[in-house]
Amino acid sequence: MKLKDETRILETMGKLAGPALKWYQENLRSFINWNDAEKALRDRFKEFTSDS
């Protein structure tokens, strides 16, 4: 994982709480890059996002 991707993933994780944070922590190792992490997060919590 590139440093920029890792930084973005960690910054995002720092903004999450509750079920979203728990899910993110449990799945962090499966993300190869930022795009994968962002897509997985949006797919998992799509019904809670304002742009869905």
N, C-alpha and C positions, 0 to 999 in steps of 0.2 A: 504494500500500500504506500503510495506517495505521501510525503509529509503534508502537503497541502490538503489532500483528501482526509488524512488522519486528523488534522487540525479542524477541518469543517465538521467532521463527525463528532469530535469531542466538544466543540462549541455548541453544536445542536443538542447533544446529550445534556449539557449543562443547563439548557433552557426547558427541558422536559420535567414532568412531575407525574406522580401516580402511576396508573397503568401504562402510559406511554413510556415513561422512564424504565419501568420494569421490563417491558417488552424489548426496548432498545438495548438494555444491558444484557439480556438473555440472548440476543441475536447479533451482538456487536462483532463477534468473530466470523460471522458468515458474510460480512460485507467486504467486497474486494476493493471497492473505491467509493467515492462520494455518490456517484450516480446510482449505484446499486443500493446504497443506504437510503438515499432520498426516495427512490422508487418504492422500496420495501416499506418505509414508514408511511408514505402516502397511500399505498395499497392497503396497508393494515388499518389505518385510521381515516380512510377516505370519507366516511360519513360525518366526520368531525371537522373537516377542513372547509374553509370558506369558499374555496375555488372549485369545489366539486359539482 
